[in-house]
Amino acid sequence: MAGASSFQGDDDSNGMIVGINVTPLVDITLVLLIVLMVTARIVASPAMPFDLPKAANAAETQVVFAVGIDAEGLVQVDGRPVASDADLRQAAREALESHPIDLRTVVQAADAVPHGRVVHLLDELREAGVQRIAFGVDPVAARDLP
């Protein structure tokens, strides 16, 4: 090699490379650094940090819209009887207008109510715009189940 023969006292006559080329190592390290920086930006939360006020008695408030069906199939909304499906939809729309964000609907049906009647009630509530629906049950011990 021309570069190796120019040094004095170099006894490497068979042409072996003595020096280490670190350029590929630096290139790989920089690529890995860029990948790490890009993925760190993706993982970081885009939310704006802010301090919330604190209260001694903070509790979550929920507005419950209770709909019940008794054994005879009569529908009650918040303890008041409802005559028709249109009245049920109107009561649900009024509840949604007064509490559009935190309204929770709880459906309570007696054991004797047919499944189809409960599904019809759910359809009427969905048509009125109710999204959050839960079912009310009475807790029983496992030994009391049929």
C-alpha positions as CSV (number, residue, x, y, z in Angstrom):
1,M,0.0,0.0,0.0
2,A,1.2,3.5,-0.8
3,G,0.2,4.9,2.5
4,A,1.8,2.1,4.6
5,S,5.1,2.3,2.9
6,S,5.6,6.0,3.5
7,F,5.9,5.5,7.3
8,Q,9.4,4.8,8.6
9,G,9.9,1.6,10.5
10,D,6.7,-0.1,9.2
11,D,7.5,-3.8,8.9
12,D,4.0,-4.7,7.5
13,S,5.1,-6.1,4.2
14,N,2.2,-8.4,3.4
15,G,-0.5,-5.6,3.0
16,M,-2.7,-6.1,6.0
17,I,-4.8,-3.2,7.2
18,V,-3.6,-2.1,10.6
19,G,-5.9,0.9,11.3
20,I,-9.6,0.8,12.3
21,N,-12.1,2.7,10.2
22,V,-14.7,4.3,12.6
23,T,-16.8,6.0,10.0
24,P,-19.4,3.2,9.6
25,L,-19.6,3.0,13.5
26,V,-20.3,6.8,13.7
27,D,-22.9,6.5,10.9
28,I,-24.8,3.7,12.6
29,T,-24.7,5.5,15.9
30,L,-26.1,8.7,14.4
31,V,-28.9,6.8,12.7
32,L,-29.8,5.1,16.0
33,L,-29.8,8.5,17.7
34,I,-32.2,9.9,15.1
35,V,-34.5,6.9,15.4
36,L,-34.5,7.3,19.2
37,M,-35.3,11.0,19.0
38,V,-38.2,10.5,16.6
39,T,-39.7,7.7,18.7
40,A,-39.3,9.8,21.8
41,R,-41.4,12.5,20.3
42,I,-44.1,10.1,19.3
43,V,-44.3,8.6,22.8
44,A,-44.5,12.0,24.5
45,S,-48.0,13.1,25.4
46,P,-49.3,16.0,23.4
47,A,-51.5,17.2,26.3
48,M,-50.9,20.6,27.8
49,P,-49.9,20.3,31.5
50,F,-51.9,22.4,33.9
51,D,-52.7,22.5,37.6
52,L,-56.2,21.6,38.7
53,P,-57.8,23.1,41.7
54,K,-58.0,20.9,44.7
55,A,-61.0,20.4,47.1
56,A,-61.3,18.6,50.4
57,N,-64.6,16.9,49.5
58,A,-64.2,16.2,45.8
59,A,-66.7,13.7,44.6
60,E,-67.9,12.6,41.1
61,T,-71.4,13.8,40.4
62,Q,-73.7,11.8,38.2
63,V,-77.2,12.5,37.1
64,V,-79.3,9.3,37.0
65,F,-82.3,9.0,34.7
66,A,-84.1,6.0,36.2
67,V,-86.5,4.0,33.9
68,G,-88.4,1.1,35.4
69,I,-90.7,-1.6,34.1
70,D,-92.9,-3.4,36.7
71,A,-94.3,-6.9,36.4
72,E,-97.5,-5.7,34.6
73,G,-95.3,-3.9,31.9
74,L,-96.0,-0.4,33.1
75,V,-93.1,2.0,32.5
76,Q,-92.0,4.6,35.1
77,V,-89.5,7.4,34.6
78,D,-87.9,8.7,37.8
79,G,-90.8,7.2,39.8
80,R,-93.6,8.8,37.6
81,P,-95.7,6.6,35.3
82,V,-95.4,7.1,31.6
83,A,-98.4,6.5,29.4
84,S,-96.8,5.9,26.0
85,D,-93.5,5.5,24.1
86,A,-93.7,9.1,22.9
87,D,-93.8,10.3,26.5
88,L,-90.8,8.1,27.4
89,R,-88.8,9.6,24.5
90,Q,-89.9,13.1,25.4
91,A,-88.8,12.6,29.1
92,A,-85.4,11.2,27.9
93,R,-84.9,14.2,25.5
94,E,-85.7,16.6,28.4
95,A,-83.2,14.8,30.7
96,L,-80.6,15.0,27.9
97,E,-81.2,18.7,27.3
98,S,-80.8,19.5,31.0
99,H,-77.7,17.3,31.5
100,P,-76.1,16.5,28.1
101,I,-72.7,15.3,29.5
102,D,-73.2,13.5,32.8
103,L,-76.6,11.8,32.3
104,R,-76.6,8.1,33.2
105,T,-79.7,6.0,32.4
106,V,-80.5,3.0,34.6
107,V,-83.1,0.5,33.4
108,Q,-84.7,-1.6,36.1
109,A,-87.0,-4.4,35.0
110,A,-88.9,-6.9,37.0
111,D,-88.2,-10.6,36.6
112,A,-91.6,-11.2,34.9
113,V,-91.0,-8.6,32.1
114,P,-90.4,-10.3,28.8
115,H,-87.1,-9.8,27.1
116,G,-88.7,-8.2,24.0
117,R,-90.3,-5.5,26.2
118,V,-86.9,-4.5,27.6
119,V,-85.3,-4.4,24.2
120,H,-88.2,-2.2,22.9
121,L,-87.5,0.1,25.8
122,L,-83.8,0.2,25.0
123,D,-84.7,1.0,21.3
124,E,-86.9,3.9,22.5
125,L,-84.1,5.3,24.7
126,R,-81.6,5.1,21.9
127,E,-84.0,6.8,19.5
128,A,-84.3,9.7,22.0
129,G,-80.4,10.0,22.0
130,V,-79.5,8.3,25.3
131,Q,-76.0,6.7,25.0
132,R,-75.1,5.6,28.5
133,I,-77.4,2.8,29.7
134,A,-76.9,0.5,32.6
135,F,-79.1,-2.2,34.2
136,G,-80.2,-2.1,37.8
137,V,-80.2,-5.4,39.6
138,D,-80.7,-6.6,43.2
139,P,-77.7,-8.3,44.6
140,V,-78.2,-11.9,45.6
141,A,-76.0,-14.5,47.1
142,A,-74.7,-17.3,44.8
143,R,-76.6,-19.9,46.8
144,D,-79.9,-18.1,46.1
145,L,-79.6,-18.4,42.3
146,P,-81.8,-21.0,40.6
